[in-house]
Amino acid sequence: MKIGVLGAGNAGQAFAGGLTLKGHEIHLAALPGHDTQIRILQTFGGVAVEGVTAHGIPGGFAKIARVDTDVGAAAKECELLLLVVPAFAQDAYFEIIANQAPDGQMVVIQPGKFGALRLAQCLRDAGRAGDALLIAETSTFLLAAKISALDHVWLRGVKKTLPLAALPSTNASHMIERLKSVHEQYVAAPNVLATSMDDAAYSLHPVSTLLNLARLETMGPYRTHCYDITPQTARMVEAVDNDRCNVARAFGVDASPIAAQLEAMYGLSDGNLYERLSQSTVHRNQKTPSGAQHRYVSEEVPYGLVPLAEFGKLAGVATPAIDSIITLASVVNDTDYRTKGRHVGSLGLHAASPDKIGKLL
């Protein structure tokens, strides 16, 4: 299959390399201005994959068919688009996709973070129907990956299964069937609120970063194990995660707590949250952020916690732990994330009730 991988960071290189080794024709594209890795890969002619791919293929050098900054060409010419950039970079890609991708183009957003709803709204802003494209999203990345050298990407782990939802939800089965030759790990989620709300990273990433900020600023970045989690930071992670689950359930989403997600994705089943994370082999030898400007805060808070708090208001669900982290992040980074973040209006939902939103999806 001819696949456009949009984004050339850790995930983009991991997807492009792994899918090339699988035999797919890959067009790896990133926006001009975000193309440092693109120039490196053009120089080397591809990416050296370390570890085992999502298909169980041993790593090796992947000569990628096309590597450049022509996102528009990828949007127009590929059978499938995999958008694998942080949420704060999504809108720039959405604008190109909304204006240049042909009707019926299949777009999978990883991670979702309400991205499917946002892309549908961008289509409407471009004068097209919100369902002109086959849009899907996942709750997180399929791969745990890290760029380890100039042209090397290290595949640290692959999730056993990954929920995927389509917009509208009735397209999910069809899209998963078409994606089987790409990745077999996708399983159907009820709708795109399920994938956007059922992401435990919203709690784990910002809490572990903000509550460890003094050490990060004086020592970071440094190598660590499992987010430097401690029993008491794990308690705060669980409090934020409980708020997330409560909001999700108000919209009919059977949200999975973070401990259950760790078991489903990585087989971590023993003990409380602190104990489960401490047992993880996937999250060993991590490199910490150097401070709170890292995407663990600048992405997860405005594109995860803020919309969750907004949806909580619509449903009359209190989110005290989430609100505290939004406030702390806003103060620390001198940014009003409540204003900057993704709101229901930007998702095309405005002041709709939970029941109405469920029917729309």
HELIX and SHEET records of a PDB file:
HELIX    1   1 ASN A   10  LYS A   22  1                                  13    
HELIX    2   2 THR A   36  PHE A   44  1                                   9    
HELIX    3   3 VAL A   71  GLU A   77  1                                   7    
HELIX    4   4 ALA A   87  GLN A  100  1                                  14    
HELIX    5   5 GLY A  115  ASP A  125  1                                  11    
HELIX    6   6 SER A  169  ASN A  171  5                                   3    
HELIX    7   7 ALA A  172  LEU A  179  1                                   8    
HELIX    8   8 VAL A  192  MET A  197  1                                   6    
HELIX    9   9 ALA A  201  LEU A  210  1                                  10    
HELIX   10  10 LEU A  213  MET A  219  1                                   7    
HELIX   11  11 CYS A  226  ASP A  228  5                                   3    
HELIX   12  12 PRO A  231  ALA A  250  1                                  20    
HELIX   13  13 ILE A  258  TYR A  266  1                                   9    
HELIX   14  14 LEU A  273  GLN A  279  1                                   7    
HELIX   15  15 ARG A  295  SER A  298  1                                   4    
HELIX   16  16 GLU A  300  GLU A  300  1                                   1    
HELIX   17  17 VAL A  301  LEU A  305  3                                   5    
HELIX   18  18 VAL A  306  ALA A  315  1                                  10    
HELIX   19  19 PRO A  320  VAL A  332  1                                  13    
HELIX   20  20 TYR A  337  LYS A  340  1                                   4    
HELIX   21  21 PRO A  354  LEU A  360  1                                   7    
SHEET    1   A 8 ARG A  66  ASP A  68  0                                        
SHEET    2   A 8 GLU A  25  ALA A  29  1                                        
SHEET    3   A 8 LYS A   2  LEU A   6  1                                        
SHEET    4   A 8 LEU A  80  LEU A  83  1                                        
SHEET    5   A 8 MET A 106  ILE A 109  1                                        
SHEET    6   A 8 LEU A 134  THR A 138  1                                        
SHEET    7   A 8 LEU A 162  LEU A 167 -1                                        
SHEET    8   A 8 TYR A 186  ALA A 188  1                                        
SHEET    1   B 4 PHE A  61  ALA A  62  0                                        
SHEET    2   B 4 VAL A  47  GLY A  51 -1                                        
SHEET    3   B 4 HIS A 152  VAL A 158  1                                        
SHEET    4   B 4 LEU A 143  ALA A 149 -1                                        
SHEET    1   C 2 ARG A 223  THR A 224  0                                        
SHEET    2   C 2 GLN A 286  LYS A 287 -1                                        
END                                                                             
